[in-house]
Amino acid sequence: MKIAALMGAVAGAARGSSTTLISSQLGATVGALISPLGINLGRVSGAILGGLIGGVGGCALGAQLGETLDRHVLANNLCLVCGHRFNLPT
């Protein structure tokens, strides 16, 4: 689960960073309402927030995928009576 969450976070951050252009344009639009300096600050903060939001979303999806893999694909459940390893039914 931890590995899938880490992979999801990296993929999500990459996806968020790839949408930097859209995020920075949105930030510049909002920053333009404040001042000319706000345009630059808006671009930078929009790009940073785009990467962070992508990373958080990817981490959450990766953790869900990892939990599903742990419970239903990998035989990590152990019967305490006979010692048999099994998967949970889907």
Backbone bond lengths (Angstrom), bond angles and torsions (degrees), N, CA, C in turn:
res aa  C-N    CA-C-N  psi(-1)  N-CA   C-N-CA  omega(-1)  CA-C   N-CA-C  phi
1 M - - - 1.443 - - 1.526 110.28 -
2 K 1.326 116.40 -40.07 1.461 119.98 -179.17 1.524 111.27 -66.42
3 I 1.334 115.79 -38.37 1.467 119.57 -179.90 1.520 110.26 -66.54
4 A 1.328 116.90 -44.42 1.470 120.36 179.21 1.524 111.06 -65.17
5 A 1.336 117.45 -36.89 1.463 120.62 177.64 1.521 110.38 -65.75
6 L 1.326 117.59 -41.29 1.456 121.23 178.16 1.525 110.87 -64.90
7 M 1.331 116.75 -44.32 1.462 120.36 178.75 1.527 110.33 -63.69
8 G 1.324 116.71 -39.93 1.460 120.41 177.52 1.518 112.35 -64.86
9 A 1.326 116.40 -38.57 1.469 120.06 178.67 1.516 111.09 -65.37
10 V 1.323 116.68 -42.12 1.463 120.37 178.84 1.527 110.13 -65.24
11 A 1.332 116.61 -45.48 1.468 119.98 179.55 1.527 111.07 -64.70
12 G 1.321 116.90 -40.58 1.458 120.55 178.87 1.515 112.32 -65.63
13 A 1.340 116.45 -39.33 1.463 119.72 177.81 1.530 110.35 -66.86
14 A 1.324 116.09 -37.93 1.465 119.24 176.99 1.524 110.57 -64.80
15 R 1.320 116.28 -41.28 1.462 119.89 178.36 1.528 110.32 -66.17
16 G 1.314 116.63 -41.96 1.462 120.20 177.76 1.518 111.98 -64.27
17 S 1.328 116.35 -37.77 1.461 119.78 178.26 1.522 111.38 -70.68
18 S 1.329 117.20 -30.91 1.458 119.16 179.04 1.525 111.44 -71.30
19 T 1.307 116.95 -21.44 1.466 120.30 176.42 1.526 111.31 -95.24
20 T 1.328 115.04 21.23 1.455 120.74 -179.34 1.522 111.85 -58.83
21 L 1.313 116.48 -38.48 1.461 119.89 -178.03 1.525 110.54 -60.08
22 I 1.329 116.71 -46.83 1.463 120.38 179.94 1.532 110.22 -65.42
23 S 1.338 115.54 -44.48 1.470 119.73 -179.84 1.516 111.54 -62.92
24 S 1.343 116.33 -41.53 1.461 118.19 -178.41 1.528 111.47 -70.82
25 Q 1.328 117.45 -33.16 1.469 119.56 176.51 1.523 110.93 -66.27
26 L 1.327 115.78 -41.35 1.463 119.87 177.54 1.525 110.27 -64.14
27 G 1.334 116.37 -43.23 1.461 120.09 178.00 1.520 112.36 -63.61
28 A 1.330 116.31 -37.56 1.468 119.85 178.48 1.519 110.94 -67.23
29 T 1.317 117.14 -37.45 1.465 120.71 178.42 1.525 110.72 -63.72
30 V 1.331 115.54 -45.05 1.465 119.30 178.94 1.524 109.95 -67.48
31 G 1.348 117.00 -40.73 1.456 120.52 -179.54 1.513 113.18 -67.14
32 A 1.328 117.38 -27.02 1.461 120.86 179.54 1.522 111.42 -65.90
33 L 1.302 116.75 -23.44 1.460 120.20 177.67 1.531 111.44 -68.98
34 I 1.322 116.54 -24.67 1.463 120.89 -176.61 1.533 111.19 -88.66
35 S 1.333 115.88 -60.87 1.469 120.14 -178.12 1.525 108.54 -168.86
36 P 1.335 117.38 173.02 1.470 118.63 175.84 1.533 112.55 -62.36
37 L 1.319 116.76 -34.00 1.460 119.90 176.31 1.532 110.02 -66.40
38 G 1.317 116.33 -30.97 1.463 120.99 179.34 1.511 112.86 -63.36
39 I 1.328 118.35 -25.84 1.467 121.20 178.73 1.527 109.57 -63.24
40 N 1.325 117.01 -48.79 1.469 120.63 -179.76 1.517 111.40 -66.41
41 L 1.314 116.11 -44.01 1.465 119.08 178.21 1.526 111.00 -64.09
42 G 1.312 116.68 -37.24 1.455 120.72 178.24 1.518 112.37 -65.33
43 R 1.333 116.48 -39.08 1.468 120.03 177.97 1.518 111.35 -64.08
44 V 1.312 116.17 -47.00 1.465 120.36 -178.54 1.524 110.72 -65.12
45 S 1.324 116.64 -47.66 1.469 118.91 -179.01 1.525 111.26 -66.58
46 G 1.334 118.21 -34.56 1.460 120.72 177.26 1.517 111.57 -64.49
47 A 1.327 116.55 -40.81 1.467 120.39 178.70 1.529 111.09 -66.42
48 I 1.325 116.50 -43.10 1.468 120.38 -179.84 1.525 110.41 -65.13
49 L 1.318 117.11 -46.36 1.466 119.85 179.78 1.524 111.65 -64.65
50 G 1.326 118.24 -35.00 1.461 120.81 176.36 1.520 111.69 -60.77
51 G 1.335 116.67 -44.00 1.465 120.59 177.55 1.517 112.49 -66.42
52 L 1.328 116.73 -41.10 1.470 119.64 179.92 1.526 112.20 -66.71
53 I 1.315 116.47 -43.77 1.465 119.45 179.97 1.522 110.39 -64.50
54 G 1.321 117.11 -40.31 1.459 120.37 176.81 1.521 112.12 -62.90
55 G 1.325 116.49 -41.01 1.463 120.64 179.28 1.518 112.69 -65.06
56 V 1.316 116.79 -42.30 1.473 120.76 179.71 1.530 110.27 -66.26
57 G 1.331 116.53 -44.76 1.463 119.83 178.69 1.513 112.23 -63.11
58 G 1.329 116.65 -41.99 1.458 120.37 178.16 1.516 112.50 -65.46
59 C 1.317 116.79 -38.14 1.464 120.93 178.34 1.520 110.98 -64.26
60 A 1.319 116.96 -42.33 1.467 120.42 179.13 1.523 111.17 -64.12
61 L 1.328 116.81 -44.72 1.462 119.48 178.83 1.523 111.50 -66.63
62 G 1.337 117.00 -39.18 1.462 120.58 177.53 1.518 112.31 -64.23
63 A 1.324 117.78 -38.19 1.465 121.13 178.05 1.521 110.93 -66.02
64 Q 1.325 116.95 -39.72 1.469 119.73 176.87 1.515 111.04 -64.88
65 L 1.326 116.63 -42.62 1.459 120.37 177.96 1.520 110.71 -63.25
66 G 1.329 117.36 -43.86 1.458 121.12 179.08 1.516 112.54 -62.55
67 E 1.319 116.74 -40.12 1.466 119.53 178.08 1.514 111.03 -64.97
68 T 1.334 116.77 -41.61 1.461 120.61 178.24 1.527 110.58 -63.37
69 L 1.326 116.86 -43.28 1.461 119.77 178.02 1.530 111.23 -63.26
70 D 1.321 116.68 -43.02 1.461 120.31 179.66 1.522 111.72 -61.48
71 R 1.320 117.10 -42.13 1.460 120.53 -173.54 1.525 113.91 -81.87
72 H 1.347 117.00 -34.38 1.457 118.32 -169.77 1.521 114.85 -115.08
73 V 1.318 119.04 -17.27 1.459 119.98 -177.10 1.526 111.07 -109.07
74 L 1.314 116.56 -49.85 1.462 120.26 -179.66 1.526 109.90 -81.44
75 A 1.320 116.31 136.25 1.464 120.23 -178.60 1.532 108.85 -81.53
76 N 1.325 116.66 82.28 1.455 119.67 -177.64 1.525 113.24 -116.47
77 N 1.312 117.69 6.85 1.458 121.02 176.89 1.536 108.05 -95.35
78 L 1.310 116.40 135.88 1.454 121.67 -174.57 1.519 110.19 -122.17
79 C 1.342 115.49 128.69 1.462 120.34 174.77 1.530 107.47 -75.73
80 L 1.322 116.17 125.33 1.462 120.40 -177.57 1.524 112.52 -75.21
81 V 1.340 117.41 -15.90 1.457 120.94 -179.21 1.528 111.21 -85.31
82 C 1.357 116.74 -52.60 1.466 119.77 -174.02 1.526 113.73 -108.81
83 G 1.329 118.96 -10.67 1.455 121.36 178.41 1.518 113.84 83.62
84 H 1.320 117.82 10.32 1.475 122.14 -179.33 1.519 109.98 -75.38
85 R 1.351 117.27 136.59 1.463 122.17 175.49 1.518 108.26 -94.94
86 F 1.348 116.56 138.92 1.459 120.68 -176.68 1.525 110.19 -151.58
87 N 1.354 115.11 165.25 1.454 123.08 174.70 1.515 108.94 -100.08
88 L 1.320 116.27 152.46 1.460 119.95 173.22 1.522 109.00 -75.20
89 P 1.336 118.22 145.40 1.464 119.23 177.16 1.528 110.13 -68.03
90 T 1.323 116.16 149.99 1.468 120.42 -178.79 1.488 112.02 -78.86
